[in-house]
């Protein structure tokens, strides 16, 4: 009887250790594909994901849109307001774009203030109307809620370039 209890306790400990190890592995996997500042996917994961999207397109003809987002005059924001404010701007952009993404879409930080947005199964018209906010209006109220300094809002504009394979 005592031996059974010891074996049961050892089995419970082993299961708990395995669960903790699996949790740690998932956390490490997440770190390898995520930009630590913004939470967007990193450049390494972008290459892997885009290669898979191109292969899906080749095999099945799936549509996809690729958008490049670039924060205009980002150096001016860093120079005038400091790198901490520049970091907040990057985080705000990722949060704003993230609010509009579907589960099948992916946002990648390509470097600095440049981001790549992959919209799976989306053509040009849908990419423009469903994901990218209108130039005036829909971004405005969100900016004041997510940016701590009003002067940042005055400096902040973002350019978007589209590449769509229909």
VEXKOLNU-19062 format. One record per residue: x, y, z of N, C-alpha, C, O in turn; residue number from 1. Coordinates in Angstrom, 1 decimal, padded with zeros to 4 digits. Each point is the difference from the previous one (the first is absolute). Example, Ala and Ser with C-alpha at 12.3 -4.5 7.8 and 13.67 -1.06 7.14 Angstrom:
% VEXKOLNU-19062
REC n_east n_north   n_up ca_east ca_north  ca_up c_east c_north   c_up o_east o_north   o_up   n
REC  013.2  -005.7  007.8  -000.9    001.2  000.0  000.9   001.2  000.0  001.0   000.0  000.7   1
REC -001.4   001.1 -001.4   000.9    001.1  000.0 -000.8   001.1  000.8  000.5   001.1  000.1   2
% end
This chain:
% VEXKOLNU-19062
REC n_east n_north   n_up ca_east ca_north  ca_up c_east c_north   c_up o_east o_north   o_up   n
REC  000.8  -001.2  000.0  -000.8    001.2  000.0  000.9   001.3  000.0 -000.3   000.9 -000.8   1
REC  001.3  -000.9  001.7   000.8    001.1  000.0  000.8   000.2 -001.3  000.3   001.1 -000.4   2
REC  000.1  -002.2 -000.1   000.7    000.0 -001.3 -000.9   000.6 -001.1  000.5   000.8 -000.8   3
REC -001.7  -001.1  000.8  -001.0    000.6 -001.0 -000.1   001.5  000.2 -000.1   000.7 -001.0   4
REC  000.1  -000.3  002.2  -000.1    001.5  000.2  001.2   000.7 -000.5 -000.1   001.0 -000.6   5
REC  001.3  -001.6  000.9   001.3    000.6 -000.5  000.0   000.0 -001.5  000.4   001.0 -000.6   6
REC -000.8  -002.1  000.0  -000.1    000.0 -001.5 -001.0   001.0 -000.6  000.3   000.7 -001.0   7
REC -001.4  -000.5  001.7  -001.0    001.0 -000.4  000.5   001.4  000.1 -000.1   000.8 -000.9   8
REC  000.8  -000.6  002.0   000.6    001.4  000.3  001.0   000.2 -001.0  000.1   001.2 -000.5   9
REC  000.8  -002.1  000.1   001.0    000.2 -001.0 -000.6   000.2 -001.3  000.5   000.9 -000.8  10
REC -001.6  -001.5  000.4  -000.7    000.2 -001.2 -000.5   001.4 -000.1  000.0   000.7 -001.0  11
REC -000.6  -000.2  002.1  -000.6    001.3  000.0  001.1   001.1 -000.1 -000.2   000.9 -000.8  12
REC  001.3  -001.1  001.5   001.1    000.9 -000.2  000.5   000.0 -001.4  000.3   001.1 -000.5  13
REC -000.2  -002.3 -000.2   000.5    000.0 -001.3 -001.0   000.7 -001.0  000.5   000.7 -000.9  14
REC -001.8  -000.8  001.1  -001.0    000.7 -000.8  000.2   001.5  000.2 -000.1   000.7 -001.0  15
REC  000.2  -000.3  002.2   000.2    001.5  000.3  001.2   000.5 -000.6  000.0   001.1 -000.7  16
REC  001.1  -001.8  000.8   001.3    000.4 -000.6 -000.2   000.1 -001.6  000.5   001.0 -000.6  17
REC -001.1  -002.0  000.0  -000.2    000.0 -001.4 -000.9   001.2 -000.4  000.3   000.7 -001.0  18
REC -001.3  -000.4  001.7  -000.9    001.2 -000.3  000.8   001.3  000.1 -000.1   000.9 -000.8  19
REC  000.9  -000.8  001.8   000.9    001.2  000.2  001.0   000.1 -001.1  000.2   001.1 -000.5  20
REC  000.4  -002.2  000.1   000.9    000.0 -001.1 -000.7   000.4 -001.3  000.6   000.8 -000.8  21
REC -001.7  -001.3  000.5  -000.8    000.3 -001.2 -000.3   001.5  000.0  000.1   000.7 -001.1  22
REC -000.5  -000.1  002.2  -000.3    001.4  000.1  001.2   000.8 -000.3  000.0   001.0 -000.7  23
REC  001.2  -001.4  001.2   001.2    000.7 -000.2  000.4  -000.1 -001.5  000.5   001.0 -000.6  24
REC -000.6  -002.1  000.0   000.3   -000.2 -001.4 -000.9   000.9 -000.9  000.5   000.7 -000.9  25
REC -001.8  -000.6  001.2  -000.9    000.9 -000.7  000.4   001.5  000.1  000.0   000.7 -000.9  26
REC  000.4  -000.3  002.1   000.5    001.3  000.3  001.3   000.3 -000.8  000.1   001.1 -000.6  27
REC  000.8  -002.0  000.5   001.2    000.2 -000.7 -000.3   000.0 -001.5  000.6   000.8 -000.8  28
REC -001.5  -001.6  000.3  -000.4    000.0 -001.4 -000.5   001.4 -000.4  000.3   000.5 -001.0  29
REC -001.2   000.0  001.9  -000.6    001.3 -000.2  001.1   001.1 -000.1 -000.1   000.9 -000.8  30
REC  001.1  -001.0  001.7   001.1    001.0  000.0  000.8   000.0 -001.3  000.5   001.0 -000.4  31
REC -000.4  -002.2 -000.2   000.8   -000.1 -001.3 -000.7   000.6 -001.2  000.7   000.3 -001.0  32
REC -002.0  -000.1  001.1  -000.7    000.6 -001.2 -000.6   001.4  000.3 -000.7   000.5 -000.9  33
REC  000.9   000.0  002.1  -000.6    001.3  000.3  001.0   001.1  000.3  001.0  -000.2  000.6  34
REC -001.3   001.4 -001.1   000.8    001.2  000.3 -000.3   000.4  001.4 -001.1   000.2  000.4  35
REC  002.2  -000.1  000.4  -000.3    000.2  001.5 -000.6   001.4  000.3 -000.7   000.1  001.0  36
REC  001.0   000.9 -001.8  -000.5    001.3  000.3 -001.5   000.1 -000.3 -000.8   000.5  000.8  37
REC  000.4  -000.9 -002.0  -001.3    000.3 -000.5 -001.0  -001.2  000.1 -001.2   000.2  000.1  38
REC  001.7  -001.4  000.0  -000.9   -001.2  000.1 -000.4  -000.5 -001.4 -000.6  -001.0 -000.1  39
REC  001.0   001.8 -001.0  -000.2   -000.5 -001.3  000.9  -001.2 -000.3  001.0  -000.2  000.7  40
REC -001.3  -000.5 -001.7   000.9   -001.1 -000.4  001.3   000.6 -000.5  000.0   001.2 -000.5  41
REC  001.1  -001.9  000.6   001.3    000.6 -000.4  000.4  -000.4 -001.4 -000.8  -000.7 -000.7  42
REC  001.9   001.2  000.2   000.4   -000.1 -001.4  000.3  -001.5 -000.3 -000.4  -000.4 -001.1  43
REC  000.9  -000.4  002.0   000.3   -001.4 -000.3 -001.3  -000.7 -000.3 -000.1  -000.8 -000.9  44
REC -000.9   001.0  001.8  -001.3   -000.6 -000.2 -000.7   000.5 -001.3 -000.7  -000.8 -000.6  45
REC  001.0   002.0  000.3  -000.6    000.6 -001.3  000.5  -000.8 -001.2 -000.8  -000.4 -000.8  46
REC  002.1   000.1  000.8   000.5   -000.8 -001.2 -000.6  -001.3 -000.1 -000.4  -000.5 -001.1  47
REC  000.2  -000.2  002.2  -000.6   -001.4  000.0 -001.4   000.1 -000.4 -000.5  -000.8 -000.8  48
REC -000.3   001.8  001.4  -001.4    000.1 -000.3 -000.2   000.4 -001.5 -000.9  -000.5 -000.6  49
REC  001.6   001.5  000.1  -000.1    000.4 -001.4  000.3  -001.1 -000.9 -000.7  -000.2 -001.1  50
REC  001.7  -000.6  001.4   000.3   -001.1 -000.9 -001.1  -001.0 -000.1 -000.4  -000.5 -001.0  51
REC -000.3   000.2  002.2  -001.1   -000.9  000.0 -001.2   000.6 -000.8 -000.7  -000.7 -000.6  52
REC  000.5   002.0  000.7  -001.1    000.7 -000.7  000.2  -000.1 -001.5 -000.9  -000.2 -000.7  53
REC  002.1   000.4  000.3   000.4   -000.1 -001.5 -000.3  -001.4 -000.4 -000.6  -000.2 -001.1  54
REC  001.0  -000.8  001.8  -000.3   -001.4 -000.3 -001.5  -000.3 -000.1 -000.4  -000.7 -000.9  55
REC -000.3   001.2  001.9  -001.5   -000.2 -000.1 -000.6   000.7 -001.2 -000.8  -000.6 -000.7  56
REC  001.3   001.7  000.3  -000.5    000.7 -001.2  000.4  -000.8 -001.2 -000.9  -000.2 -000.9  57
REC  002.1  -000.3  000.8   000.4   -000.8 -001.1 -000.8  -001.3 -000.2 -000.4  -000.4 -001.1  58
REC  000.1  -000.3  002.3  -000.7   -001.2  000.0 -001.5   000.1 -000.3 -000.6  -000.7 -000.8  59
REC  000.0   001.7  001.5  -001.5    000.0  000.0 -000.6   001.3 -000.5 -001.2   000.1 -000.2  60
REC  002.1   000.9 -000.1  -000.5    001.2 -000.6 -000.6   001.0  001.1 -000.7   000.9 -000.4  61
REC  001.0  -001.2  001.6  -000.6    000.9  001.1  000.5   001.4 -000.2  001.2   000.3 -000.3  62
REC -002.1   000.7  000.5   000.3    001.4 -000.1  000.7   000.4  001.3 -000.2  -000.6  001.0  63
REC  001.0   001.6 -001.1   000.6    000.6  001.2  000.4   001.5 -000.4  000.4   000.3 -001.1  64
REC -000.4   000.5  002.1   000.5    001.4 -000.1  001.2   000.2  000.9  000.0  -000.6  001.1  65
REC  000.9   001.3 -001.5   001.2    000.4  000.8  000.1   001.5  000.0  000.0   000.7 -001.0  66
REC  000.0  -000.2  002.2   000.0    001.4  000.2  001.3   000.4  000.8  000.3  -000.7  001.0  67
REC  000.3   001.7 -001.4   001.2    000.5  000.8 -000.4   001.3  000.6 -000.5   000.9 -000.6  68
REC  000.6  -000.8  002.0  -000.3    001.2  000.7  001.3   000.6  000.5  000.9  -000.7  000.5  69
REC -000.8   002.0 -000.7   001.2    000.7  000.4 -000.4   001.3  000.7 -000.8   000.8 -000.6  70
REC  001.3  -000.6  001.8  -000.3    001.2  000.7  000.8   001.2 -000.6  001.3  -000.1  000.1  71
REC -001.9   001.0 -000.6   000.7    001.2 -000.6  000.7   000.8  001.1 -000.5   000.2  001.1  72
REC  001.7   000.3 -001.5   000.8    000.8  000.9  000.2  -000.5  001.4 -000.1   000.7  001.0  73
REC  000.2  -002.0 -000.9   000.2   -000.7  001.3  001.2   000.5  000.7  000.0   000.2  001.3  74
REC  001.1   000.1 -002.0   001.2    000.5  000.6 -000.3   001.4  000.7  000.5   000.3  001.0  75
REC -001.3   000.5 -001.7  -000.4    001.3  000.6 -000.7  -000.2  001.4  000.2   000.8  000.9  76
REC -001.1  -001.8 -000.8  -000.6   -000.3  001.2  001.0  -000.4  001.1  000.0   000.5  001.1  77
REC  000.9  -001.4 -001.5   001.0   -000.4  001.0  000.9   001.2  000.4  000.3   000.1  001.2  78
REC  000.1   000.7 -002.2   000.9    001.1  000.3 -000.7   001.1  000.8  000.6   000.5  001.0  79
REC -001.8  -000.2 -001.3  -000.7    001.1  000.7 -000.6  -000.4  001.3  000.0   000.7  001.0  80
REC -000.5  -002.0 -000.9  -000.8   -000.4  001.2  000.7  -001.1  000.8 -000.5  -000.3  001.1  81
REC  001.6  -000.3 -001.6   000.7   -001.0  000.7 -000.4  -001.4 -000.5 -001.1  -000.2 -000.5  82
REC  002.0  -000.7  000.8  -000.2   -001.4 -000.4 -001.1  -000.7  000.7 -000.7  -000.9 -000.6  83
REC  000.4   001.3  001.8  -001.1   -000.6  000.8 -001.3   000.3 -000.7 -000.9  -000.9 -000.1  84
REC  000.7   002.1 -000.4  -001.2    000.4 -000.7  000.0  -000.7 -001.4 -001.1  -000.5 -000.4  85
REC  002.2   000.3 -000.2   000.1   -000.7 -001.3 -000.4  -001.5  000.2 -000.8  -000.5 -000.8  86
REC  001.2  -000.1  001.9  -000.4   -001.3  000.4 -001.5  -000.1  000.2 -000.7  -001.0 -000.5  87
REC  000.1   002.0  001.2  -001.4    000.0  000.2 -000.8   000.1 -001.4 -001.0  -000.6 -000.1  88
REC  001.6   001.4 -000.8  -000.7    000.1 -001.3  000.0  -001.3 -000.7 -001.0  -000.4 -000.6  89
REC  002.1  -000.3  000.6   000.1   -001.4 -000.6 -001.1  -000.9  000.6 -000.7  -000.7 -000.7  90
REC  000.7   000.7  002.1  -001.0   -000.9  000.6 -001.4   000.4 -000.3 -000.9  -000.8 -000.2  91
REC  000.6   002.1  000.1  -001.3    000.5 -000.3 -000.4  -000.4 -001.5 -001.2  -000.4 -000.2  92
REC  002.1   000.5 -000.7  -000.3   -000.4 -001.4 -000.3  -001.5  000.0 -001.0  -000.4 -000.6  93
REC  001.7  -000.4  001.3  -000.3   -001.4  000.0 -001.3  -000.3  000.6 -000.8  -000.9 -000.4  94
REC  000.5   001.6  001.5  -001.3   -000.2  000.7 -001.2   000.4 -000.9 -001.0  -000.7 -000.1  95
REC  001.2   001.9 -000.6  -001.1    000.5 -000.9 -000.2  -001.0 -001.2 -001.1  -000.3 -000.3  96
REC  002.2  -000.1 -000.3  -000.1   -001.0 -001.1 -000.6  -001.3  000.5 -000.8  -000.6 -000.7  97
REC  001.3   000.2  001.8  -000.5   -001.3  000.6 -001.5  -000.1  000.3 -000.6  -001.0 -000.1  98
REC  000.0   002.2  000.4  -001.4    000.1  000.2 -000.8  -000.4 -001.2 -001.2  -000.4  000.1  99
REC  001.8   000.6 -001.3  -000.7   -000.2 -001.3  000.3  -001.3 -000.6 -000.6  -000.3 -001.1 100
REC  001.6  -000.5  001.6   000.4   -001.2 -000.6 -001.0  -001.2  000.3 -000.6   000.0  001.0 101
REC  000.6  -000.9 -002.0  -000.7   -001.2  000.3  001.0  -001.1  000.4  001.2   000.3  000.0 102
REC -001.7  -001.4  000.5   000.9   -001.0  000.5  001.0  -000.6 -001.1  001.0  -000.5  000.3 103
REC -001.4   000.6 -001.6   000.8   -000.5 -001.1  001.0   001.0 -000.5  000.8  -000.3 -000.8 104
REC -000.8   001.5  001.3   000.9    001.1 -000.4  001.2   000.0  000.9  000.0  -000.6  001.1 105
REC  001.1   001.2 -001.5   001.2    000.0  000.8  000.7   001.4 -000.2  000.1   000.5 -001.1 106
REC  000.4   000.1  002.2   000.7    001.2  000.0  001.4  -000.3  000.4  000.3  -000.6  001.0 107
REC  000.7   001.1 -001.8   001.4   -000.3  000.2  000.7   001.3  000.2 -000.2   001.0 -000.8 108
REC  001.2  -000.9  001.7   000.9    001.2  000.1  001.2  -000.4 -000.9  000.8  -000.8  000.4 109
REC -000.7   001.5 -001.5   001.1   -000.2 -001.0  001.3   000.6  000.5  001.1  -000.5 -000.3 110
REC -001.2   001.6  001.0   001.1    000.7  000.5 -000.3   001.4  000.3 -000.8   000.6 -000.7 111
REC  001.4   000.0  001.8  -000.2    001.4  000.3 -001.5   000.3  000.1 -000.7  -000.6  000.9 112
REC  000.2   001.5 -001.7  -001.4    000.4  000.0 -000.8  -000.6 -001.2 -001.0   000.5 -000.4 113
REC  001.6  -001.5 -000.2  -000.7   -000.7 -001.2 -000.6  -001.3  000.4  000.6  -000.8  000.7 114
REC -001.8   000.7 -001.1  -000.8   -001.2  000.3 -000.6  -000.6 -001.3 -000.3   000.7 -000.9 115
REC  000.2  -002.0  000.9  -000.6   -000.7 -001.2 -001.3  -000.7  000.6  000.0  -000.6  001.0 116
REC -001.1   000.8 -001.8  -001.3   -000.6  000.4 -000.4  -001.0 -001.1 -000.1   000.4 -001.2 117
REC  000.0  -001.7  001.6  -000.5   -001.0 -001.0 -001.5  -000.3  000.3 -000.3  -000.4  001.1 118
REC -000.5   000.7 -002.1  -001.4   -000.3  000.1 -000.4  -001.2 -000.9 -000.1   000.2 -001.2 119
REC  000.0  -001.3  001.8  -000.3   -001.2 -000.7 -001.4   000.0 -000.6 -001.0   000.5  000.7 120
REC  000.8  -001.0 -001.9  -001.3   -000.1 -000.6 -000.7   001.3 -000.2 -001.2   000.1 -000.1 121
REC  002.0   000.9 -000.1  -000.5    001.4 -000.2  000.5   000.6 -001.2  001.3   000.1 -000.2 122
REC -002.1   000.5 -000.7   000.4    000.8 -001.1  000.1   001.4  000.3 -000.2   000.4  001.2 123
REC  000.6   000.4 -002.2   000.3    001.4  000.3 -001.2   000.8  000.6  000.2   000.7  001.0 124
REC -001.4  -000.9 -001.6  -001.2    000.8  000.5 -000.2  -000.4  001.5 -000.3   000.9  000.8 125
REC  000.3  -002.1 -000.5  -000.2   -000.4  001.4  001.1   000.5  000.9 -000.3   000.4  001.2 126
REC  001.5  -000.5 -001.6   001.1    000.5  000.8 -000.2   001.5  000.3  000.3   000.4  001.2 127
REC -000.7   000.4 -002.2  -000.1    001.4  000.3 -001.2   000.3  000.9  000.1   000.7  000.9 128
REC -001.3  -001.4 -001.2  -001.2    000.4  000.7 -000.1  -000.7  001.4 -000.5   000.6  000.9 129
REC  001.0  -001.8 -000.7  -000.2   -000.7  001.2  001.1   000.2  001.0 -000.2  -000.1  001.2 130
REC  001.5   000.3 -001.6   001.1    000.0  000.9  000.6   001.4  000.2  000.3   000.4  001.1 131
REC -000.1   000.3 -002.2   000.7    001.3  000.1 -001.1   001.1  000.3 -000.9   000.1 -000.8 132
REC  001.1   000.6  001.9  -001.0    001.1  000.3  000.0   001.1 -001.0  001.0   000.2 -000.7 133
REC -002.1   000.5  000.6   000.0    001.2 -000.9  001.1   001.0  000.4  000.3   000.0  001.2 134
REC  000.2   000.8 -002.1   001.0    000.9  000.3 -000.3   001.0  001.2  000.8   000.4  000.7 135
REC -002.1   000.0 -000.6  -000.4    000.9  001.0 -001.1  -000.7  000.8 -000.8  -000.7 -000.6 136
REC  000.7   000.9  001.9  -001.2   -000.5  000.7  000.3  -001.2  000.9  000.1   000.2  001.2 137
REC  000.0  -001.4 -001.8   000.0   -001.1  000.8  001.2  -000.2  000.9  000.0  -000.7  001.0 138
REC  001.1   001.3 -001.4   001.3   -000.1  000.8  000.0   001.1  001.0  000.5  -000.3  001.1 139
REC -001.1   001.4 -001.3   000.0    001.2  000.9 -000.3  -000.3  001.4  000.8   000.2  000.9 140
REC -002.0  -000.7 -000.6  -000.4   -000.3  001.4  000.9  -001.0  000.7  000.3   000.1  001.2 141
REC  000.2  -001.1 -001.9   000.8   -001.0  000.6  001.4   000.6  000.4  000.6  -000.4  001.0 142
REC -000.1   001.3 -001.8   001.3    000.6  000.3  000.0   000.7  001.3  000.9  -000.3  000.8 143
REC -001.9   001.1 -000.5   000.0    000.7  001.3 -000.1  -001.0  001.2  000.5   000.4  001.1 144
REC -001.1  -001.5 -001.3  -000.1   -001.0  001.1  001.3  -000.8  000.2  000.2  -000.5  001.1 145
REC  000.6   000.4 -002.1   001.2   -000.8  000.1  001.3   000.7  000.0  001.0  -000.6  000.4 146
REC -001.0   001.9 -000.7   001.3    000.7  000.0 -000.1   001.0  001.2 -001.0   000.7  000.2 147
REC  002.1  -000.6  000.5   000.0    000.8  001.2  000.3   001.5 -000.3 -000.3   000.9  000.9 148
REC  000.9  -000.6 -002.0   000.4    001.4 -000.3 -000.7   000.5 -001.2  000.1  -000.6 -001.1 149
REC -000.8   001.8  001.2  -000.7    000.5 -001.1  000.9   000.4 -001.2 -000.4  -000.1 -001.1 150
REC  001.6   000.5  001.4   000.9    000.4 -001.1  000.4  -001.2 -000.8  000.3   000.2 -001.2 151
REC -000.4  -001.4  001.7   000.3   -001.2 -000.8 -001.1  -000.1 -001.1  000.3  -000.4 -001.1 152
REC -001.6   000.6  001.5  -001.1   -000.1 -001.0  000.2   000.9 -001.1 -000.3  -000.3 -001.2 153
REC  000.8   001.5  001.4   000.3    001.0 -001.0  001.0  -000.4 -001.0 -000.1   000.3 -001.2 154
REC  001.1  -001.0  001.7   001.1   -000.5 -000.9 -000.3  -001.3 -000.7  000.7  -000.3 -001.0 155
REC -001.7  -000.5  001.5  -000.2   -001.3 -000.5 -000.8  -000.2 -001.2 -001.2   000.4 -000.1 156
REC  001.8  -000.9 -001.0  -000.7   -000.4 -001.2  000.6  -001.4 -000.4  001.2  -000.2  000.4 157
REC -001.9  -000.6 -001.1   000.5   -001.3 -000.4 -000.3  -000.2 -001.5 -001.0   000.3 -000.5 158
REC  002.0  -000.7 -000.2  -000.1   -000.3 -001.4 -000.3  -001.5 -000.1  000.5  -000.8  000.7 159
REC -001.4   000.4 -001.7  -000.3   -001.4 -000.2  000.2  -000.3 -001.5 -000.5   000.8 -000.9 160
REC  001.2  -001.8  000.6   000.2   -000.5 -001.4 -000.6  -001.4 -000.1  000.0  -000.8  000.9 161
REC -000.7   000.6 -002.0  -000.7   -001.3 -000.2  000.6  -000.8 -001.1  000.5   000.5 -001.0 162
REC -000.5  -001.8  001.2   000.4   -001.0 -001.0 -001.1  -001.1  000.1 -000.1  -000.7  001.0 163
REC -000.6   000.5 -002.1  -001.1   -001.0  000.0  000.1  -000.9 -001.2  000.3   000.4 -001.1 164
REC -000.4  -001.7  001.4   000.0   -001.0 -001.1 -001.4  -000.6  000.0 -000.3  -000.8  000.8 165
REC -000.5   001.2 -001.8  -001.3   -000.5 -000.2 -000.1  -001.3 -000.7 -001.0  -000.6 -000.2 166
% end
